[in-house]
Amino acid sequence: MQLDIEQLIAYFGGVNALAEALKQYDPKNAASTAAIYKWRTRGSLPLAQLQKLSELAQHQGKSLDLNAFIKQQPELDKPIMNTSNRIIIFDTTLRDGEQSPGAAMTKEEKLRIARQLEKMGVDVIEAGFAAASDGDWEAVHEIAKNIKNSTVCSLCRAVERDIRRAGEAIAPAQKRRIHTFIATSPIHMEHKLKMQPKQVIEAAVKAIKIAKEYTDDVEFSCEDALRSEIPFLAEICGAVIEAGATTINIPDTVGYSIPHKTEAFFRELISKTPNSDKVVWSAHCHNDLGLAVANSLAAAQGGARQIECTINGLGERAGNASLEEIVMALKVRSDVFGLETGIDTTQIVPASKLVSTITGYPVQPNKAVVGANAFSHESGIHQDGVLKHRETYEIMSAESVGWATNRLTLGKLSGRNAFKTKLTELGIDLGSEEALNAAFARFKELADKKREIFDEDLHALVSDEMSNLSQDSYKFISQRVITETGEAPRAHIVFSLDGEEKHAEATGTGPVDAIFKAIESVAQSGAVLEIYSVNAITKEAESQGETSVRLSKNGKVANGQGSDTDVLVATSKAYLSALSRLSNNQKIKAQGDI
């Protein structure tokens, strides 16, 4: 039996009226207004309080029949579906998120993010598109070797070569999945695939059978599903279920749907698909209309039990559904959804900051859950309310998502072993003694400049040091920047280009402009500066500055990041990093998107 608590409270005239009535009836043991709000939010109340409500009703001369407040769930409203209340979180930051312009990651960077996702409790990590390039295959393979608790997945087209590359890449994983897809909307079948519907079904079934040679866990996606015809979707989904698919993904590939349509679509499709109860139904929504999270939650209400999402909503065009928003919506509004995840929410903010640092995509301050202003209160009324009782203006605590004290319990006198232990706690494995020694030396330098070291500082430091140890063409050595009011700033930069030391000098309208012009006087890259941004890694005034530079040339886009307590040094590092990535960007973009 599940009581409709909202209706029960309304029976007594609402929250305030009930609180006042209880106060008059039993002043010493009366429930507060805040407590009654909690009953309504949680959808439950203590048995002792339920007894007190019965006594209150009798005292008021009312007859309280609890049967009248039992939630009704007519069979007509129930599609044939997996009735579990557990939502599988499928993270595609390393695959779909990487398709953001300039967000391509190295193998080492992907592994660092994968370890954080595993630590956070993500169920499935889509590590990449193994057939897209040798680099992608190696990254997926490396993640498969190192991740133990999460399922490691590779995306592939419904093409035999792609599927076999994916199967080989994920082979070392303890838990592995192949995710294959083909387009199902009329516009895609006609103009992109140039295939008839029967041919598409045949290709899908064949893909599932090949994938089953490598793993029993096979996911099938109908690309552009929300613009597909339900009778055809039911037919192809039924066919791949019979062939052995265990998860069916219904993506809103172009971000076209709206929530109530999405819920209805899932309900109808699941009810019309043969053997729909034998698979997990999944949602993968894009954010072109700003509705990716809303559509994902609507899909869950329509029967989906897996949601595909990314950290910070990263992804091509307007991005994907944001993992942190989905997880916290399900947690905070459990009274509405009645669904849960296996995510350790205290790891959300660390994951967000790590992805932001590695990709060079800063998080906007007013971003839900992970934005710097998410738990800030400017209004005097709000500040007063929060000080008196946090829940007046906060529906979740900052600590619950990881906005906690994250100072490194080390100082400039700390030893190398303590430093290495801390890196291990953060999921960072530098891979060699050379890299560890270099990072430790940088840590000592940073500890001399800053009183307090934060986890974010370490992530930025390691990213910077790994860039120095990589095969980047351009590497920062030193610089001198002179700026004086009324005079044109001048920058003298020393950097190496393919191991050869270069000296560059130029003036500019400002110190940053002078730095960029100095580097370009030697590099002669012809690249266009798309974005330059500066962010403080932590809050204090002595924080490291983290800079991001995005360059484009001939259709290629590359991001570069740099960090240093001197923001102008960070700026030079970021520009040189972007130049290296632009010159080394040989990645082949996989055909087709989910």
N, C-alpha and C positions, 0 to 999 in steps of 0.2 A: 504493500500500500504506500502510495506517495501522495502526501497532502499538497494542495495548491495553497502555499503559504500566503501568496499575495491576496488571494480571494478571502482567506481567513482573516487577514489583517483588515481588509476592506469591510468585512462583516461588522467590525467594531468601529468603523468610521474612519479608518486610515491610521497611519503611524502615530501622528501627534495625538489624535483622539484616544487611541489605545494606550499610549504612554500615560496620558493624564488620568484615564480611567483606572489603570493599574496603580498609579500613585495614590489615588483617593482610596482604592480598595485595600491596599497593603503598602503603606508608605515606606516601611523599613526594607521591604524586599522587592520593590517595584523595578521592573526592567526599564532601562533608559531608552530614550529615542534612538540613540546610536545602536543599542543592542537589537532593537526591533528592526532597524534598517538591515542589520546583519542577518537576521532571520530571513528577511525577504530576499536578500542577495544570495544567501546560501541555499535557499529553498528548504530549510529545515529549522527546527527549534528544539531545545531540550525538552525531554519528557515532562520534567517538573513544571516547566512553563506552560506546556499544553494542558496539564492538570489545572494550573492556575487560571488559564483562559476559560476552562469549563466552569470553574467556580465563579469567575467574574460574570459569565453569561447568566448563570443561575441567579447571582446577586442582582443583575439588571433585569431579571424577569424574562430572560430569553431562553429559548431551547436550542442548544448547540448540538446539531447532528453532524458529526465529523464525516459521515458518509457523503454528505453534500459537497465536501471539499476534496474528495479524492479525484486526482487527475484522470480524465478519460482519454484513452488512446484508441479510437475506432480502428478496426482492421483495415478500413478503406484508405486510411492515411498512411499505411505501412507498405512501402514497396518491398519487393523481394530483395534483401540485401544482407550484408554482414552486420549483425546487430551489436557487435562489440563496441564498447565505449572508448576503446584505445585508438588514438590517431597515430599512425606511423608518420614520422617526420623524415622526409626525403629531401636532403640538402643538395642543391645543384650549383652552389657557388663556384665550384672548381670547373664546372662545364658551362652551364648557361651564363653564370655570372661572369665568367672569363670572356664572354662575347661582348662585354661592354667595350667601347672603343678605347684602345690603349691599355686594357686591364690584363693583358696576357701575363702569366706568371711563370717563373722558372720551376723546375722540378722540386728544388729545395723549398721554395716558397709554398708550393702546393702541399708538400708534406707537412709543413708547419701548420698550415690551416687545417689539414685533415686531422692532425693530432688534436687540435683544439676542438674540432667538431666531435671527435670521439669522446673527448673529456666532457663535453657538454651533454652527451647522451643521444646524439643524432642516430636514428635507426639505420638509414641508408645514406651513404656518401657517394654521389655520382662524381667520380674522380676525373672524368674527361671523355673525350671522343677518340678512342684509341686508334682508329683508322685514319684520323685527320692528318697526322704527321708522326714521324719517328719520335719527336719530342713529347707529343701527347701520349704515345704508347709507353714510353719510358716512365713518364710521371704516373700514369695509371698503375703500371707494374710495380713501381716503388711503393706507392701507397698500399697496394694489395699485399706487399711483403711486410709492411709495418703495422697496419691497422688490425686489431684483434677483436674488438667488441662490436664495431659497426659493420654492416654489410657494405662491401665495396662494389660499385657498379660502373659499367662503361656503357655509354650510348653508342648505337650503331644504326645505320640505315638497314632496311630489309634487303640487304645485298650480301651474298655469301662471303665475299672477301672481308667486308666490314665486320661481319659477325665473328668470323674466325679470328680476326685481329683482336677483337674485344675479348673473346674467350681465352686467347693466349695471354693477354695483358692481365686479366684478373685471376689467372690460374693459382698464384700463391696465396690468395686470400682465404682465411678460415671460413668466411661467409661471403659468397660472391653472387652477383646478379648481372645478367645481360639485359639491356633495355633497348629494344629494337622498335623502329617506327616506320610508318608509311602514311602519306597524306590520304585523307578520305573525303574532303569536301569536293563538290563538283568543280569548283574553279581550279583547285590544285590538280585534280586528276586529269582535267582536260588540258590545262595550259602548262603545268610543270612536268607531271609524269607522262602525259600523253598516253594514258592507259584506260582501258575500260574497267568498270567496277569488278567484273569477274576476274580480270587479270590482277587487280589490286588484292583481292581476297586470296588468290592463289599465291601471290608473292608473300603475303603476310603469313599464311599457314606454313609455307616453306621455310620462312625465316625462323619461326618458332621451333620447328623441328630441328633445324641446324643448331640453334642456340641450346636446345636441350641436350646436345652432345657434350656441352661444357658445364652445365649447371641445371639443377632442377628449378632454380629461382629465375624465372623469365618474365620480364615486363614488356607489354605491348602498348604502344601509343598510336592513337589515331590523330595524326597531325591535322590541325585546323578543325578539330572535332566539333567545336561549338558552332561552326558554320556548315556542318555536315547534316545530311538527312538522317533522322533517327532510324527509319526502317533499314537503311543500308548499314548504319553503325551497328544495329542489333545483329544483323546478319554476319558482319565481319568479326564482331566481338565474340559471337557464339562459335564461329569457326576457329578462332585462335584459342579460345578456352578449351575446345575439344582437342586441339593440337597440343595443349599442355601449358599454355600461359597461366601464370599464377597471379599477376597483377595487370589490371587494365587501366591505362591512363587516358583521361579525357581532357586534353589541353585546350585552353582558350589562347591559341597561338598568337593571335593579333590583338588581344585585349578588347574584343568586340562586345562581349556579353555584359549583362547587368544582373545583379544578385538574384532577384526573384525568378528571372528566366533561367539562370544557372541551376537553381534548386529544382525547378520543375523539369528541366532537361535531364538531370541526373535521375530523378525519380522515374520519369517515363522510360528512359533508356534501360535502367536496371530492371524495371518490371517487364520489359519486352525482350530482353536478351536471354536466350536459353542458357541454363546452368549458371546464372549470374551469382548465385550464392556460393559458388566454388572458387571465386576469386576476390581479391581486394580491389576495390574501385578507387581510383586516384584522381586528384585534380592538380592541374598545372596552369596557373593563370598569369597572364602578363598585364602590365600596369598602364597601358596606353590611355585609358580613360580614368586612371587613378582608382580603379576598383578591384585590383588583383587580390588584396586581402579579403575584401567583402565577398568577392565571388568564390574564393577558396572556402570561406566559412559557410557560404550558402551551399556549396557542393557537399560539405560535410553534413549539413542538415538534410540534403537530398540523398545521402547514402554513401558518400565517399569516406573511406577510412584511411586514406593516405593523402597527405598534402605535400606538394613539391614546392620548394621555396628557396630563398637565398638569404645570406646574411646581408643586412642593410638594404635588402630589396635590389641588390646588384643584378644587372642583366642588360641585354641589348635594348636599344630604343629607350623606353621609359622604365625599363627594369621588370623584375619579377615580383611575386608576392613576397613580402618581408617575413622571414622566419620569426623574428622577435615579436612582431605585431600579432602574428597568428597564435603563437604559443601563449602570449600573455592574454590575448582575448579569450582563448579557451579556458585559461586558468582563472582570470578575474570574473568572467561571466559563465562559470560552470553551472549557474542556476538556469541559464538559457540553453546551453549546448549539452550539458551532461557528458562531456567528453574530456579525456585527459591525454597527456603526452608523457614520454619518459625523459623529457628535457630537464637538466639541472639549470634552472633559470638564473642562478647566480653566475653562470659562465657566459651569459648573453653579452654583457658589456665588454668583457675581455675579448670575446670572439669578434665583436663589432670593431673594436679598435685595431685588432690584428689585421683584419681584412682591409680596413681603411688604410693602414700603414703600408701594407704590401701592394695594394692596387693603385694607391694614389688618389682614391676617390674619398674625399673628406665627407663626414656625416654632417648634414645641415643641423644647425643648433636646435631648431624646432621639430626635429624628427621624433616621432613617437618612440618611447621606451629608451632609445639609446642616444638621443640628441642631448647636447650639453644643457639645454634649457628644459628638458623633459620633467625635471622635478624642481624647477626654480619658480618662485612666486614673487612677482613684482607688485601686484595690487596689495595695498595696505589691508583691505578686507580679507584677502586670501591669506596673507601672512599671519594676521591675527587669528584666523580660524585654524590654520595648521599648527600654530604654537599651542593653541588650546586643546585641539584634538586633530591628529593628522588626517583622519579619514573624512574631515569636513571638505577638503579639497584634493585629496590624493586617494586614488582607488587602488594603488599598490605602493609598496615602499621602494625607495631607491635601492636599498640593500637586497631586495628580492631579485633584482635583475643584475646585480653585480656592481652597482655604484657604491662600493665599499672602500674602506682604506686599503690601498694596495701598495703601501710603501715596502721597499725592499729592506729586509732586516739585515742589511750589510752596509758597511761604510768603507772609507778609503783604506782602513787597516785590515779589511777582511781578506782572507786567503783565497787562493785559486780554487781549492776544493769546494769551499762554501759557495763561490760564484758558480761553479759547475753544477752543484746541487740545485741551486736556484733555477738555473736554466732548465734542468731536467723537470722541475716542478711546473715550469711554464710550457713544457712540451717541446723545448728547443734542443735539437741535436745538431751540433756544428759539423760532425762527421770526421774531424781530424784534429790532432793536437795543434797543428799550425793555426787552424782557424780559432780554436779555443784560446790559445796564447794571444793572438791578435785581438780578439774580443775582450779578453781580460785586461790587456793594456789600455784599450779604449775605455773600459769601465773605470779603471784607476784615474784616467784623465778626467772623466766625467765627474767622479766622486770628489775630485779636488775643486771642481767648479760649482757643484750643487750640494746643498746640505742634505737633501732628501732625494733618494732614487726610487722611482716608481716602476711597476711592471711595464708600463708603456714605454718608459725610457729604455728598458732592456730590449724590447721588441724592435724599437727604432734603431738602437745601437747595433743589434745583430743584423738587421736588414742592410744597414750601411756597410758593415764589415764584410758581409757575404758578397756585396757588390764589389768591394775592393779585391776580394779573392777570386772573383769570377773571371771569365774570359772577356770582360767588357773591353771594347776598343778604346774608350776614353776613360781615364782615371784622374781624379783630382789629386794635386800635390800640394799647392799652396797658393795664396793670393794676397794682394795688397790693394785696398780700395781707399781712395782719398776723396772726401766730400766736404765741401765748405759752402756756406750760404753765399750765393752770388757767383759761384764758380762752377764750371761744368765738372761733374764727378769723373774721376779717372780710375779705371780698374786694370791691374796687372795680374794676370792669371798664369800659373804654371800647372800644366797637366801633361799626361802622357797619352800618346796616340799610337796604339799598337806597339807599346813598349818604348817608343822614342819620346824624349822629353821635349815639350813645346812651350814657348813663351809667347804670350799674347797680351796686347795692350790696346785700350780704346777709351774714348770718352762717350758719355751719353747724357740723356736728359735727367737721369737719376742713377743712383748706384746700381740698381738691378739692370737697367738698360745698358749701362757701361759694361757690366759683366757679360751679358748676352752678346753684345757686339764684339767684345774682346775674344770670346770663344769662337764666334763665327768668323772672325778675321783669319783664323787658322783653319777651322773646320770646313768652311765654305759648303755647308750642307744643303743650302737652298730650302731648308725646312721652314714651315710656317708655325709660329707660336700660337697655339689655340687657347691654352689655359695656363695661368700661373697663379698659384694660391699658396698662402702661408697660414699655418695653424700652430698654436702652442700645443705641445704634446700633453702637458699637464697644466694645472691651474696657476702655479706660482709664477712670479715675475722672472725668476731665473730658469724657467722652463726651457727645454730644448725647443728650437723652432723646427717644424717639419714642413718642407716645401714640396710642392708638386708642380711638375712642368709637363704639358702635353704638346707634342710636336706632330705635324702631319706633313707628308710629302708623297705625291703621286698615289693618293688613295690609301697609303699606309698611315697608321696612327700609333704613337708610342707614348707611354707615360714614364716619367722618371721621378724618383723621390730622393730627397736628401735630408739629413737631420744633423743639427749641431746647435750648441748654445749660441753661436754666432749665426744669425739668420742669413747673412750674406754668403757665408761659407756653405750653408745648407743649399742656398740658391744655386751656386756653382755646381755642387754635387748633383743636384736634381737635373740641371740642364745637360750635364755630361752623361748622366745615366740615361736620359731620354734619347740623346744622340746615339749611344751604344745600342739601345734597344731598336731604334729606327734602322740602324745599319745592319742589325742582325735579325731583323724580323722576316724570317723565311717561312713562318707557319702557314700551312695550307688551310683555308677555311673549309670546314666540312659542309657538304651540301645538305640543305634542309635544316630546319629549326623546329624545336618543339615549343 
